[in-house]
Amino acid sequence: KASLEDYEETVKKAKEAWKVWADIPAPKRGEIVRQIGDALRQKIKVLGSLVSLEMGKIFVEGVGEVQEYVDVCDYAVGLSRMIGGPILPSERPGHALIEQWNPVGLVGIITAFNFPVAVYGWNSAIAMICGNACLWKGAPTTSLVSVAVTKIIAKVLEDNKLPGAICSLVCGGADIGAAMAQDERMDLLSFTGSTKVGKQVALMVQERFGRSLLELGGNNAIIVFEDADLNLVIPSALFAAVGTAGQRCTTARRLFLHETIHDEVVAKLAKAYAQVRIGDPWDSDTLYGPLHTKEAVKMFLDAVEQAKQQGGSVDYGGKVINRPGNYVEPTIVTGLPHNAPIVHTETFVPILYVLKFKEEEEVFAWNNEVKQGLSSSIFTKDLGRIFRWLGPKGSDCGIVNVNIPTSGAEIGGAFGGEKHTGGGRESGSDSWKLYMRRST
């Protein structure tokens, strides 16, 4: 763990390194990011193993997460030759009106335990080609991953005769996070984590008129209409609810089923749940590993209890698995109303609340009634309904899916959500603008 003195020294080094980095032309910065992508490619399996070991996700997901960073590096290389602003017609003769984009300076990046590589990758690759230096604080429980990634990047920078401090790392807890939020030298603070902590971070940053980019909670719903292809629905709902043992911000937590298909889908889903291979995350046969911490196991048990007290019944799972490690059964709860307090609570565990609906209008409203607005999905073949879902009175989430699950995202699209999810966007589309300042 770093002390506040270590933090102070690191910020100074990062600020000095920025002066070197900002002078390098953007396409040349892109070339360095390309080399970082290649260095990660060479270490993808060992780094994926480390993610699996330290976080607890299955090995293929650990490797997939490093692959995301590699893919974002590729994306950023192309972007390094394309970022720019328009030259606009000036109303004054003999004048030019230009919108120029400049780097903000030092980007502070605070990431969560559940994606200890990818989230840093999305932020840092884009921040770097924009001309920023990065200061990373990873989750305290995945510090080995943070150190490994930083060493890989530092070697690339130093091999190119550049200061390693362009991508600095400070391992630490809430004290370091608070220092970053309050530090005026952080020109942008990107925070990924819970809504509760995100709100504290946002207020600290706002107090100094700083900039923040927030990626917070999600209470994501899948809506299944009577005309849906159930061969798509069952594996999609299973993966979205059970993948990463329910520890994704895009995990499906609410499954709305049209009343005519409710019982059939619940029966098929429970049967699919029974086939999930639970075991050691390093074992290639395993689909579902442990929760990250003992606290998460307690949160799981509390949520199951609350669901029962509020009128729900456990159709599948609901118990701790008797084996070493933080293993719990993936769980299906039925019979709750759409507005039950537990349904409106994002618990970072594999519990899926299955709810009945009658009409399109009511279920769209139920999708939108929770505080968070990250990801959402409908399953239907009705073209009119699809466009209503994508339109102004449809889903109010940042990610709006049709006939695919809520979890997962694409590099090219801006990732993030509305309302209590924080309103931030990372990576694709024009999210690079968040890492820069506009000069007109």
N, C-alpha and C positions, 0 to 999 in steps of 0.2 A: 504493500500500500504506500502511496505517496503521501508525504506531509504537505502542509500548505506552503512550506518553504520550497519543497521540490516543485510544486505547482508553479510558484512564482518564477523560479528559474526556467522552467519549461516554456512558459508564456513568453518570456523575454527572448529565448532562443528561437521560438516559432516566429515571433515578430521580425527578428533579424533575418531569418531564412526567407520570409515572405518578400523582402526587398530584392533578393536574388531571383526568386521564382516569378515575380510580377514582371520582370524585365524580359523574360523568355517569351518569344512569340507563341501564340496559342497553338498553332499546328505542331510546334516543337514540344510544347507541354503534352499534346496528344500523343506524341511518339513515346514520351516517358510513361504515360498511362498505358500505352500498348505493351511496353516492356513489363509493367507491373502485372497486366493480365497474363502475359506469357509465363512469368515467374510463378503465379498462382496456379496456372495450368500444370506446370511441372510438379507441383506439390499437392495437387488436388485430392489425392487419395489419403495421404498422411494427414492433411489438414481436415478433411472430412471425418477421418477417424477421431481426431482430437475433439471436433465439435460433438460427435456422437458420445465420446467418453465423458466430456465435461458438462454438456447440456442435457444429454439423455435421449436425444432424438435418434431415430434409426439411421444406420450408416448411409443408406442411399439418400436420405434427406440431408445429412451432413455434407455429402459430396455435392448434392444439388444446390445447396446454399453457396458453396464456394463457386460453383458454376455460374450462379447469378452474378457474383462479383466479376467474374471473367467476362460474362456477357455485357455487363454495364461498362466495363473497360472498353470493349469493342465499340459499343454505342458512343461512348465519350470521345473515342478517337475520331469518328466521323463528325461528331458535333464540333470538335475543335477547329474544323475548317468551315463551319457554317454559322456560328453564333455571330450576330451582328444586328444593327438597327438600320432603319430606313434613312435615306437622304430625301428630305421632304421639300416640296416647292416653297421657296421663301417668297413672301409678299413684297420684300424690299429688293430693289434692283441691285445686282452685283453681290448678293449675299448667298450664303449656303446655310441650310437648316438641317442639322444632322442630329440623330439620336445615337449616341455612343454608349456602349455598355462597358463598365469597368468592374474589376473584382472588388468585393467588399473588403477583403483583407484576410482576417483570421476567422475561420469557421470552427466553432466548438461543436463537437458531435457526441451526444450522449446516447448510448444504445442499450437495448434490453437483452436479457439472458436468452430469449427464445430464438433470436436470429443473430448470433454473436459475430457472424462474418458479413452476411449479406447487407444488413442495414447500414453498416459502416461503409461498405462498398458502394452502395447507391449514392450516398452522400459524398464520399471522398472523391470518387472518380469524376463526378460532375463538378464538384467544388474545385478540383485541381485544374481541369482544363479551362475553367473560368479565370484562373490565375490566383486562387486563394491558397493559403496554407491551412492545415487542419490540425486541430487538437482534439484527440479522442479520449473519452472516458467510457470504457466498456462496462458491462455489469460486473460487480465484484465477484460473482459466482462463476464467471467464465473468463477469468483473467489470463489463463494460459493461452486461450484462443487469441485474445487481444495482443499478447506479447508475440506470439508466433506470426500473426498477420503483419504486425508492425516491423518485425525483423525482416520479413520478406520484402516489404516495401522499402525499408531503409537501405537494404543491399542494392536495390535497383537505383535508388537516388544517388548513393555514394559511388557506385560504378560509373555513373554519368557525371561525376565530380560536382554533385549538388549536395547541399546540406540535408542530412537525414531528418532534421527538425522540421522540414516542410510538412512531414506527416508525423506529428508528435503524439505520444501516448502518456496519459497519467492514469494509473490504476488507483481507484479509491472509492470511497462511499459517498454518503450524502453531503459531507463537508466539502468535498471537491466539486460536486454538482452544484451546490449553492454558490461556491466561489465563482464558478463559470457563469452562472446565471446573473450574478451581480457585477461581473467584471466588464467595465466599459471597453476593454481591449478586445472582447469577443464581438466581432462585427456582425456575426449571425450565430445564433445558437439553435442547433437542430436537436430536438429531444424526441426520443421514442420511448414510450413506457405507458404507465397507467394514467388514466384521466385525472386521478386525485393528485399525483405528483406533478403531472403536466400543468395543472392549473396553478400550482405554487410556482413552478418555473416561469410560466407565462407572466405572472404578476410581478415577479422579480425583474424579468427582462423589460417589461413594459414600464416599470418604475423609472428605469434609466433611459427610456425611449429607445431601447435596443430592438433588434429584429429577432423574431423567433420563428421556427418552422416546427410544427407539432404533429406528431403521429401517435395518437392516443388510442383509447379503447374502441372495441367494436362489439355490437350485440346483433349479430348478423342473422338474417332470415332467408330461408328458402321457401318459396310459395309454389305449391304443386296444384295445378288445375285439373279438372276431370278429364281433359283431353291430352294430358301429358303422356309421354312415352316412359312407362315405368322401368323399362330396361336401362334407360338413362338415369332415372331418378334415384334408384336404389344405390348403385355404386357412387354416384355423385354425393348424395346425402351422407353416406357412410364415410367417404374420404374427407368431406368438409367438416364432419363432426368429430371424427376419431383421429384424423391425421395429426401428427406431432402431439398425440395424447391431449388434444383440445387446447394446446398452448400457442395458438396463432391468433393474431389480432383479427384475422379474417375467418376464423373457425365459425361454422354454422352452430348457433345456439338455439335458434327457434325454427321449427319446421311446421309451416302452415299447410294442412292438407284439406282439400275440398271434402265436404262431409260424405260424398258418395264413394270416395276411394280411401277414406281414413283407415278403416279397419284392415283393408287389404295391404296397404303400404306399411302399416305398423307391423303386421305379421311377417311380411317379407323382409323388412328392415331388421327385426329381431333375429330372424334366421341368418341374415348376413352378418350381424354383430357376433353371432355364435361362432362364425368361421374366422374371425380375426385372430391371426397368430400373434400371441403375446409372448414376449421373451426378451432376451439380451439384445440391446440395440445394435451390437456388433455382429449378430448372427444374421446372415443374408436372408433367412426365412422369416425373420421377425417383421411384422407390420406395425407393431404398437409397443412402445417402450414405457419406461417409468415417467412419473411426474418429476419435475426438476428438484423440488425440495419437500421436506417434511411438512412445512407450512401449507403447501398446496394440497397435501393429503387431508389435512384438517379442514381446509376450505371446501374440499370435495364432500366430506362427510357432513359438514354444516349445511351445505346447499341441498343435499339429498334430504336431510331432516326437515329443513324449511319447506321444501317442495311438498313433502308428505303433509306437514301441518297446514299448508295452504290448499290442500284438497287434491294433490296430485297422486298418481300411483306409479310405482316403479315397474315398468314392463320388462326391462332388461337391466342387469348390473346392479349398481347401487352400493357395492361393498368394496372394502380393501382386499386385495389379493394377498393370500398368505404365502409370501416368498420374500427373500431379501430385496431391499430397494423400495422406492416409493411407488409401488404399483397399485392402481385402482381399476375396477372394472369399467369399461366404457358403458355409459348409462343412458337409457331412454325413459323419459317420464311423460305420461299422458294424463289427460283429464283436468289440466289447469286452465283457468280462463286466460285470455290473451293479455290481461292487465294485472296478473298476479305479481306481487312485489318481486318474487324470486326470478320470474321470467324477465323482468326489467333490470335485473342485476347481472352484470357481466362477471361470471366466475370463470377464472382461467383454468378450467378443467373440462374433461370430456363428458359433459352432461348435455343431452339434447332434449328440449321441451317440445313435444308434439302437440299441436293445437288445431282445432277444427274451425273451418270457415264456410260461409254460404255464398257470399257475393264478392265480386272483384273489388268494388269500391271500398267495402269494409276492410278487406285484407290488405289493400294498398295503404289504407290509413293505419292499420295495425303495424305494418312494416315500419312506418314512419313515426310511430308514437314513442319509441324509445329515445333516450337522450343521445345515443351515439348514431353516427351516420357513415359507417365505413363501407361495408360490402353487402350486396343483396342479390338474390337470384329468383327468377321465375322459370317454371317449366310449363310450357304450353305450345300448341301449334297454331294458335289464333293470331294472325298477323296484326289485326287491329289492336288486340290486347298488348302485343309486344311493343307497338309504337306508343300506346298510352303509358305503358310501364317506363319507357325511355323518356317520356315527355314531361311537361311542367307539373302535371298532377300525378305522376308515377312515383318511382323511388326517389327519396331525397338523399341517397347515399352518393359518395364519391365514386364508387365502383358499382356498376349496374349490369348484371349478367342475365343472359337468356340461355336456358337449356345447358348451362354449365354450373359447377358449384361455386360457392362464395370464396373459397380459399384459392390462393395462387393469383399471380398477376403477371402482366407482360412488361418487358423492359421498355417498350416503346410508348406505353401509356403512363401518364402522370399518376403516381400511386398516392392515395390519401383519402381523407373523408371529411365530412361536414359536422357541424354542431359540436358535441363533446368529444368528437374524434380530433378536433383541433383545427381543421381547415387547411392543414399543410399539404404540399404535394412534393414528392421526391422522385427523382430520376426522370422518366420519359417526357415526351411532348415538349412544352416550353418551360418546364420547371427549372431549367438552367437560370432563368431570370431571377429566381429567388436568391441565387448565390452571387448576384451581381447588383450593381447600382447603375441607374440610368442617368446620363448627363445629356441634356438637350442643348 
